């Protein structure tokens, strides 16, 4: 029985979406209307220390733990297989019903050795720590050196490479852990690792390599001169065998589908189609921007640990400080500009941790079995007549939440957070003011990205929001008010998982194209229009936000 016969779409067919975020792996089972039948989740470990067994192996004198973030590909694979088995069990679906699988993951760097086993990327020399996580900023110096060269490929990453991207991280490995660099068999983006692990295919997704590796998808080539110029000539000399020679669009079937080994681990059938995957935020874009059949009108805004903005255009638009334009990186055949904030949900958590009343509030939230930010958002709503009115609670407190730098539109990894307007109050009500000001700060940072894009010719009409940190109605309304742009949600409760499932649907023949699948599986949920009564207040606060941001740039050092 061939793959097509085994997976001919039927009314009871299902598709599987798998999402690997910073803190967990998840799997969702979806029917042919985009309804999620069941899901499962397993937490994964994030290593933030950088203890080293032998400091002489490193070319740097000191290591800052705050810059390091590592994970294990073995642990992530085990978590993925567990989640698929559990989700299938709870959905009541049978393996023969599965028409396809799609993966999305954080844009983290996975390194495997010549034996196809994990090889350490860590000063700890632990081989299980073989992933440099997207948020790891160890390669700031390498990124700055690359940017100083001004190579033409940088035009397609907003003018500046980010330390969150892969070539600075690989260069860091070469300069600091040369044994790992020399003995690496493959450097994968995490989503591409998952498709390889599932199928044995070394195909890379245009999404991953274009957005994070400098692949020029519109020309279908790597730029060898760029790699030689920055100090990674080895990769060019070997014709890019370690970073990808077969580049395919998201949704393309990989290999012959699930291998026997992978199928057994997942509890599925060998040969089940597996789609070329995507970066997690971009899967959220796929699961959202097609809601009104015109992706160019909508900015996808994935508000999670970090935030990511994705804007689709018919023609390339060059926006200083905003990554891209990337061709076929999200919607095949169209261009993508990507911005966002390096810390969003994480910025709110960091902000709250600084307040004296946070410990007591966290205990109250735990009693209700809800996260602290949700507990605070609920509390704000109880004290106001409307979500928009919450801005009145800020009481002159202003927050620039750039704890991990500014991803866009300034591409400044050295930017830092600013909190202004504090007094001697430290009670619960003051914590609510603190929290509300933080959400407004997130909104003003998003507004800067929207305005920078519009100035360059990539205007949008709507923000389509997804991600765990953006699920509360208070957050959605404050974002709409802070930006002065309508915020839309989808009916899908998990649009990131839906996005990866859409890729699985394309690979499995459920839909002829990603665009068709987007229209089939996505629909509008709620609409949050900007409240005109608070427009001027937010304009004033936005101006204050910009002044504080500029002041921080002037005094740092």
GUTI-467001 format. One record per residue (C-alpha): x, y, z; residue in three letters. Coordinates in steps of 0.001 Angstrom, whole numbers, plus 500000, padded with zeros to 6 digits. Example, Ala and Ser with C-alpha at 12.3 -4.5 7.8 and 13.67 -1.06 7.14 Angstrom:
<pts>
512300495500507800ALA 513670498940507140SER 
</pts>
This chain:
<pts>
500000500000500000UNK 501554503345499001UNK 501374506547500992UNK 498583508070498916UNK 496374504990499183UNK 496979504766502907UNK 496127508427503486UNK 493337509162501008UNK 491322511891502781UNK 488034510706504268UNK 485379512406506351UNK 486842510884509508UNK 490434511779508614UNK 492469513749511128UNK 495702515708510973UNK 498256516158513726UNK 499933519427514629UNK 503012519377516856UNK 504385522522518495UNK 507677522660520393UNK 507895525892522333UNK 510473527154524781UNK 508999525379527792UNK 506987522472526429UNK 506078520209523543UNK 502425519875522515UNK 500434517832520026UNK 496902518455518772UNK 494553516248516763UNK 492313518170514317UNK 489324517160512210UNK 488674518330508658UNK 486993521563509827UNK 489945522664511944UNK 488348521639515246UNK 490838520337517799UNK 489648516972519104UNK 492306516528521769UNK 495737517737522801UNK 498583516749525097UNK 501528518583526590UNK 504846517731528235UNK 507282520210529752UNK 510877520286528548UNK 514002521382530379UNK 515677524733529760UNK 519274524922530996UNK 520343528459531899UNK 523661527813533700UNK 526982527712531861UNK 529260525890534275UNK 532270524537532457UNK 534493521562533240UNK 537516523148531629UNK 537491526876531047UNK 540606526589528865UNK 538482525093526116UNK 536827528480525693UNK 538272531596524109UNK 536246533867526406UNK 537424534775529889UNK 534045534904531553UNK 530645533441530836UNK 527411535186531694UNK 524730532640532572UNK 522010535107531604UNK 523164534818527982UNK 522981531019527813UNK 519942528845527112UNK 520306525191526120UNK 518098522143525612UNK 518267518455524716UNK 517064517083521374UNK 516662513624522956UNK 514335514996525610UNK 512364517002523040UNK 511925514003520732UNK 510717511831523611UNK 508275514588524623UNK 506953514895521050UNK 506315511157520768UNK 504624511079524175UNK 502338513989523263UNK 501284512399519971UNK 500457509098521687UNK 498503510821524450UNK 496602513160522108UNK 495665510259519837UNK 494448508264522831UNK 492266511100524133UNK 490876511916520682UNK 489747508349520095UNK 491324508481516619UNK 492965505476514976UNK 496416505553513334UNK 494885504814509917UNK 492813508005510178UNK 495912510224510326UNK 496320511916506942UNK 499421513918507822UNK 501632515456510490UNK 503076518966510684UNK 505762520255513019UNK 506601523700514263UNK 509305524622516755UNK 511326527466518146UNK 514139528663515883UNK 516780526909518003UNK 520043525400516737UNK 520362521596517016UNK 523775519994516550UNK 524344516286515855UNK 527710514505515640UNK 529033512147512992UNK 527262509236514682UNK 523990511155514260UNK 523805511506518021UNK 523755514742520067UNK 527019516618520413UNK 527461519260523102UNK 527041522955522379UNK 527583523710526051UNK 530563524776528133UNK 529365522036530493UNK 530407519553527757UNK 527211517578528418UNK 526266515934525066UNK 522594516038526019UNK 522799519807525899UNK 523040519954522113UNK 520583522775521376UNK 521353526489521531UNK 517900527918522218UNK 516574530859520190UNK 516749533201523202UNK 520432532433523869UNK 522473535616523393UNK 525997534193523712UNK 526759535248520129UNK 526239539017520497UNK 529914539745519695UNK 529797537493516635UNK 526612539174515413UNK 528163542611515817UNK 531239541578513833UNK 529039540175511075UNK 526983543370510957UNK 530111545499510735UNK 530980543756507461UNK 527755544970505847UNK 527335542039503473UNK 524438542381500976UNK 522537539383502433UNK 521889541535505498UNK 519419543522503400UNK 517107540541503810UNK 517283540492507615UNK 516328544117508186UNK 519910545341507796UNK 521304543578510867UNK 521812539946511813UNK 520507539079515282UNK 522344536995517882UNK 519137534939517964UNK 519859533761514408UNK 521911530710513526UNK 525043531884511714UNK 526323533941514684UNK 525675530940516946UNK 527535528548514648UNK 530403531033514484UNK 530432531129518297UNK 530746527335518332UNK 533655527444515910UNK 535458530043518000UNK 534717528635521451UNK 533868524912521132UNK 535801524011518018UNK 535617520267518739UNK 531820520404518480UNK 531982522505515321UNK 534559520275513633UNK 532751517057514530UNK 529229518204513728UNK 527465516091511122UNK 524445518407510775UNK 523342521788512050UNK 519527521818512139UNK 516872524338512955UNK 514697522531515514UNK 511690522101513184UNK 513969520562510530UNK 515486518244513129UNK 511995516949513906UNK 511221516177510259UNK 514598514442509889UNK 514015512430513042UNK 510565511455511755UNK 511450510616508164UNK 515220510475507711UNK 514953513335505196UNK 517585516086505318UNK 515277518552503545UNK 515113521984505150UNK 512122524302505191UNK 512315527628503405UNK 510772529077506564UNK 513642528111508843UNK 516653528647506586UNK 515375531879505042UNK 514352533514508310UNK 517250532423510521UNK 520123531191508312UNK 520356533806505468UNK 519201531456502692UNK 518013533573499744UNK 514769531790498882UNK 513845534240496123UNK 517067533218494344UNK 517023529622495605UNK 520594529755496875UNK 522977530228499745UNK 525450533084499358UNK 528856531397499653UNK 530654534743499821UNK 528735535667502995UNK 529863532514504800UNK 533476532939503700UNK 533486536592504718UNK 532118536014508237UNK 534500533139509032UNK 532432530061508169UNK 534151529180504888UNK 533977525485505766UNK 530219525462505271UNK 530534527000501812UNK 533478524780500819UNK 531430521641501551UNK 528542523014499466UNK 526377523570502559UNK 525994519849503207UNK 525771520457506963UNK 523105523153506843UNK 520886522103503943UNK 521150521309500245UNK 517500520422499610UNK 515301523380500527UNK 511519522905500224UNK 508450524990501014UNK 506471524380504239UNK 503868521662503765UNK 505989519703501271UNK 505989515959502087UNK 509358514881503487UNK 510946511597502440UNK 508634508594502415UNK 506744509700505489UNK 507229508276508985UNK 509969505702509297UNK 509179502392510985UNK 511095503482514093UNK 509412506887514359UNK 505981505404513714UNK 506461502873516471UNK 507528505595518913UNK 504494507700518035UNK 501986504875517852UNK 501220505665514193UNK 501603503968510826UNK 504859503953508895UNK 504564506052505751UNK 502204508618507296UNK 502998511885505429UNK 505150514400507313UNK 505258518035506180UNK 508268520294506004UNK 507763522412509100UNK 507963525981510304UNK 509180528180513112UNK 506536528185515852UNK 505535531808515477UNK 505123531373511726UNK 502851528410512294UNK 500757530781514386UNK 500714533067511361UNK 499526530263509091UNK 496800529454511618UNK 495538533037511768UNK 496205535402508844UNK 493951533586506378UNK 490768534267508350UNK 489388536866505922UNK 490885535331502778UNK 493432538151502378UNK 496632537620504312UNK 498071540988503226UNK 495536542873505380UNK 496543541134508570UNK 499566541187510836UNK 499997537917512684UNK 501013538665516274UNK 502137535682518313UNK 502335536784521945UNK 504118534131523972UNK 507399534038525907UNK 508646536382523211UNK 506472537982520575UNK 506657537742516816UNK 504990539915514198UNK 504531538671510646UNK 503294540747507746UNK 502639539290504291UNK 503100541276501072UNK 502862540525497361UNK 506156542286496625UNK 509308542638498773UNK 509305545515501265UNK 512546546539502955UNK 511999547841506497UNK 514986548956508586UNK 515153546982511827UNK 512481544474510766UNK 513651541066509541UNK 513096540197505908UNK 511756540493503363UNK 511702536694503208UNK 510293534898500166UNK 508006531865500743UNK 508917531783504426UNK 505334531617505653UNK 502753531811502855UNK 504331530144499782UNK 504920532545496913UNK 504527535664499066UNK 506957537851500995UNK 507200538074504765UNK 508469540755507133UNK 509088539611510684UNK 509515541681513814UNK 508595541268517438UNK 509949541579520944UNK 512637539319522414UNK 510793539302525729UNK 507007539652525854UNK 505286537174528153UNK 508717536684529741UNK 509009540461530167UNK 505713540589532050UNK 506831537743534319UNK 510156539488534973UNK 508381542770535652UNK 506005541175538156UNK 508849539425539962UNK 510227542839540928UNK 507117543888542870UNK 506813543271546643UNK 503181542116546352UNK 503918539513543675UNK 504673536703546132UNK 501294537027547859UNK 499485537371544526UNK 501239534287543182UNK 500025532273546162UNK 496447533442545544UNK 496759532541541865UNK 498064529108542758UNK 494990528481544946UNK 492840529190541901UNK 495108527036539698UNK 495719529823537206UNK 498924531613536133UNK 499774534862537928UNK 499283537086534818UNK 495795535613534293UNK 494927536166537958UNK 496040539788537705UNK 494145540359534444UNK 491003538942536038UNK 491523541218539047UNK 491918544285536845UNK 488683543430535027UNK 486863543148538346UNK 487942546670539290UNK 487018548385536032UNK 483881548874533983UNK 485651547915530776UNK 488994546529529641UNK 489845549866528010UNK 489329551698531300UNK 492185549681532824UNK 494688552195531459UNK 493432554591534147UNK 494934552246536736UNK 498497552834535527UNK 498679555966537718UNK 501648557486535900UNK 503670554267535806UNK 505489553700532515UNK 507282550541531387UNK 509634549934528473UNK 509815546126528791UNK 513035545544526827UNK 514696543185529306UNK 516301541191526457UNK 516937544059524067UNK 514893545388521168UNK 514295542905518350UNK 512394545415516181UNK 512306548043514884UNK 515728549044516288UNK 517505545654516190UNK 519355546566519377UNK 520284543573521576UNK 521804545960524108UNK 518551547824524818UNK 517291547378528364UNK 514052547817530269UNK 512952551069531901UNK 510398551489534701UNK 509363555017535650UNK 506793556626537918UNK 507185554449541007UNK 506275555695544475UNK 506342554088547927UNK 503193552017547395UNK 503683548265547364UNK 500219546757547862UNK 498145544559545577UNK 496437547478543837UNK 499838548906542991UNK 500820545523541561UNK 497774545732539286UNK 498939549175538131UNK 502399547733537521UNK 500964544859535481UNK 498654547067533407UNK 501504549463532610UNK 503570546489531476UNK 500884545296529054UNK 500575548835527697UNK 504360548863527219UNK 504125545684525166UNK 501449547396523083UNK 503549550513522488UNK 506489548386521348UNK 504154546677518884UNK 502877550076517740UNK 506452551093516882UNK 506794548055514629UNK 503458548735512915UNK 504375552377512279UNK 507850551485510971UNK 506299548996508544UNK 503644551439507349UNK 506318554075506721UNK 508133551639504428UNK 505005550570502569UNK 503737547541504502UNK 500625548909506188UNK 498170546556507891UNK 494504546799508888UNK 494247544178511618UNK 496344542422514249UNK 495453538731514431UNK 496613537647517860UNK 497605534212519146UNK 499897532760521786UNK 499388531950525454UNK 500263535405526796UNK 497711537051524515UNK 494651534973525351UNK 493032537200527975UNK 490381539704526795UNK 492030542465528857UNK 495329541979527054UNK 493679541931523644UNK 491732545141524248UNK 494727546984525704UNK 496810545957522681UNK 494089547292520364UNK 493899550568522306UNK 497678551019522619UNK 498228550440518889UNK 495042552030517580UNK 494502548919515437UNK 491714546329515490UNK 492703543052517155UNK 491107539841515877UNK 491172536352517325UNK 490442533089515569UNK 487914530467516602UNK 490790528046517038UNK 491845527943520669UNK 495352526877519653UNK 496207528620516362UNK 499896527662516520UNK 499004523966516719UNK 496410524541513997UNK 499083526103511792UNK 501311523047512019UNK 498272520808511434UNK 497522522825508276UNK 500985521884507008UNK 500192518247507746UNK 496936518608505802UNK 498839519862502749UNK 501416517070502970UNK 498607514519503310UNK 496611515758500337UNK 493730517197502388UNK 494312520559500704UNK 496079521405497459UNK 498006524331498936UNK 498771526132502163UNK 496509529010501088UNK 493601526652500477UNK 494160524928503812UNK 494307528279505620UNK 490890529190504215UNK 489470525766505068UNK 490703525521508639UNK 490631529151509933UNK 487750531458510901UNK 487204534670512887UNK 486510534429516603UNK 486285537815518402UNK 486995541379517287UNK 488465544046519616UNK 488198547544518154UNK 490265550453519530UNK 488298552503522047UNK 488290556059520730UNK 487604557446524219UNK 491131556450525279UNK 493034557235522070UNK 494536560501523327UNK 495578558998526649UNK 497449556233524832UNK 499011558736522440UNK 500418560659525399UNK 501673557478527043UNK 503223556333523754UNK 505160559595523541UNK 506418559040527096UNK 507388555472526120UNK 509516556789523256UNK 511204559407525467UNK 512127556775528067UNK 513396554439525371UNK 515582557178523909UNK 516840558156527342UNK 517874554561528037UNK 519852554476524795UNK 521635557693525691UNK 522670556741529216UNK 523643553083528749UNK 527276552219529021UNK 
</pts>
